[in-house]
Amino acid sequence: MPETVSPAGASASQEAEISASLGTRSVVLVGMMGAGKSTIGRRLSVRLRLPFLDADAEIEAAAGMSIPDIFETRGEPDFRDGEARVIARLLDNGPCILATGGGAFMREETRDRIREKAVSIWLKADADIIMRRVKRRADRPLLQTEDPEATVGRLIREREPLYQLADLTVWSRDVPHEKIVDECIDALHAHLGAGAAKQTSNSLSATS
């Protein structure tokens, strides 16, 4: 996806048009660990005046334990089952900005639910960006391997074909966070045709 330079700050009217066009739908951020889903999601929620939810935090609250502990005591399949249930519940609770875990979008049931209830944005990040962001953290169960860099490369190869099914793609890279948020706003506005209905209505009024 070619990078585009957005205008300095999307207008408040643009953001209001997106919120109106979303209706009861949410915006769901998908992508690899370290892609910035929570960081960008929090800022996007402020811009669109929607609540921000982090699926991993909600999973931990529901289970009463951390994600590493869930992986260790219950295993990844049990975690993925719980993840699917939590995301389904969150999407049923009304519009929000939802950041999902890196593996959530791999599950067909979850992809179908997101397609039905939300607009999805893949925050795409290169392997070197991901490694720089996650190497200092010890709370990534899938990276507890002898060669985390090789693991990240494998996960990217496995997951990207499914991430590509998201409605929109925005590159996550080392630029100011607000630039990425601006690009998400621009992509959402174009995808939703936000403002189109208003323009049509104005045109009809002018010719009547």
C-alpha positions in Angstrom: 0.0 0.0 0.0 1.6 3.3 -1.0 2.1 5.8 1.8 0.1 9.0 1.5 0.7 12.3 3.2 -2.4 13.4 5.0 -3.3 17.0 5.6 -2.3 18.3 9.0 -5.2 17.0 11.2 -8.5 15.8 9.8 -11.3 18.3 10.3 -13.8 17.9 13.1 -16.6 17.7 10.5 -14.8 14.8 8.8 -14.6 12.9 12.2 -18.3 13.6 12.9 -19.2 12.3 9.4 -17.3 9.1 10.1 -19.1 8.6 13.4 -22.5 9.2 11.8 -21.7 6.8 8.9 -20.6 4.1 11.3 -23.9 4.0 13.0 -24.0 1.1 15.3 -20.7 -0.4 13.9 -17.4 -0.3 15.7 -13.8 0.2 14.4 -11.6 -2.9 15.0 -7.8 -2.7 14.8 -6.1 -5.9 13.8 -2.4 -6.7 13.2 0.7 -8.1 14.7 1.8 -7.5 18.3 3.7 -4.3 18.5 1.9 -2.8 15.5 0.5 0.0 17.8 -3.2 -1.1 17.9 -3.7 0.1 21.5 -1.7 3.3 21.1 -3.4 4.3 17.9 -6.8 3.0 19.1 -6.8 5.2 22.2 -6.1 8.3 20.0 -8.6 7.3 17.4 -11.3 6.9 20.1 -10.7 10.5 21.2 -11.0 11.8 17.7 -14.1 9.8 16.9 -15.6 10.3 20.4 -16.1 6.6 20.9 -15.1 4.4 23.8 -11.8 2.5 23.5 -11.6 -1.1 24.5 -8.5 -3.4 24.5 -9.5 -7.0 23.9 -6.5 -8.4 25.8 -7.3 -6.3 28.8 -10.9 -7.5 28.7 -9.8 -11.1 28.4 -7.6 -10.7 31.5 -10.5 -9.1 33.4 -12.9 -11.9 32.4 -10.4 -14.7 33.3 -9.0 -13.1 36.4 -5.4 -13.7 35.3 -2.8 -12.4 32.9 -2.6 -13.6 29.3 0.8 -15.3 30.0 -0.8 -17.1 32.9 -3.7 -18.2 30.7 -1.3 -19.6 28.1 0.7 -21.4 30.8 -2.2 -22.9 32.8 -4.9 -23.4 30.1 -3.0 -23.5 26.8 -3.4 -21.4 23.7 -6.6 -23.2 22.4 -8.5 -22.3 25.5 -7.2 -18.8 25.3 -8.4 -18.5 21.7 -11.9 -19.8 22.6 -12.1 -17.2 25.4 -10.8 -14.5 23.1 -13.5 -15.2 20.5 -16.2 -15.0 23.2 -14.9 -11.7 24.6 -14.6 -10.0 21.2 -18.1 -11.2 20.3 -19.5 -9.7 23.5 -17.7 -6.4 23.1 -18.9 -6.0 19.5 -22.5 -6.7 20.7 -22.3 -3.8 23.2 -22.4 -0.9 20.8 -19.9 1.1 18.8 -16.4 1.4 20.1 -12.8 1.4 19.0 -11.5 -2.1 19.7 -7.9 -3.2 19.7 -7.5 -6.9 19.2 -4.7 -9.3 19.9 -2.4 -10.4 17.1 -4.0 -13.8 16.7 -7.6 -12.8 17.0 -8.3 -12.2 13.3 -7.0 -15.7 12.4 -10.2 -17.2 13.6 -12.9 -17.3 10.9 -15.7 -17.0 13.5 -14.1 -13.8 14.8 -13.5 -12.4 11.3 -17.1 -13.0 10.4 -18.3 -11.2 13.5 -16.0 -8.3 12.9 -17.2 -8.1 9.2 -20.8 -8.0 10.5 -20.4 -5.6 13.3 -17.5 -3.3 12.4 -15.0 -1.8 10.0 -11.6 -3.4 10.3 -8.2 -1.7 10.0 -5.0 -3.7 9.6 -2.1 -1.8 11.1 0.7 -3.2 9.0 4.2 -3.1 10.4 7.5 -4.5 9.2 9.3 -7.1 11.2 12.1 -4.8 12.3 9.6 -2.3 13.7 7.8 -5.0 15.6 11.0 -6.4 17.1 12.1 -3.0 18.3 8.8 -2.4 20.0 8.4 -5.8 21.7 11.9 -6.9 22.6 11.9 -5.2 25.9 8.6 -6.8 27.0 8.3 -10.1 28.7 4.5 -10.5 28.4 4.3 -12.0 24.9 3.8 -15.7 25.3 4.3 -16.5 21.6 7.8 -14.9 21.7 9.1 -17.1 24.6 11.2 -19.0 22.1 14.9 -19.4 21.4 14.7 -17.1 18.4 12.0 -14.5 18.8 13.0 -12.7 15.6 12.5 -15.9 13.6 9.2 -16.4 15.4 8.0 -12.9 14.4 8.9 -13.6 10.8 7.0 -16.9 10.8 3.9 -15.3 12.4 4.0 -12.5 9.8 4.1 -15.0 7.0 1.3 -17.0 8.5 -1.0 -14.1 9.4 -0.6 -11.5 6.6 -2.8 -13.4 4.1 -5.6 -13.1 6.7 -4.8 -9.6 7.8 -5.2 -8.6 4.2 -8.9 -9.5 4.5 -9.4 -6.4 6.7 -11.4 -3.6 5.2 -8.6 -1.1 5.3 -4.8 -1.2 5.6 -2.7 1.6 7.2 1.1 1.4 7.6 2.3 1.5 11.2 5.8 3.0 11.2 8.1 5.3 13.1 6.3 8.6 12.6 4.3 10.6 15.1 1.3 8.7 16.3 -1.1 11.4 15.2 0.0 11.0 11.6 -1.1 7.3 11.7 -4.3 8.4 13.3 -4.8 11.0 10.5 -4.3 8.2 7.9 -6.9 6.0 9.7 -9.3 8.9 9.7 -8.8 9.5 6.0 -9.1 5.8 5.2 -12.3 5.5 7.2 -13.8 8.6 5.6 -13.1 7.3 2.1 -14.3 3.8 2.8 -17.5 4.8 4.4 -18.3 7.5 1.8 -18.8 9.7 4.8 -20.3 13.0 3.9 -21.6 11.6 0.6 -25.2 11.5 1.7 -24.9 15.0 3.1 -23.5 16.3 -0.2 -26.2 14.5 -2.2 -28.8 16.1 0.1 -27.3 19.5 -0.4 -27.3 19.1 -4.2 -30.9 18.0 -4.2 -31.9 21.0 -2.1 -30.0 23.4 -4.4 -31.9 22.1 -7.5 -35.3 21.9 -6.0 
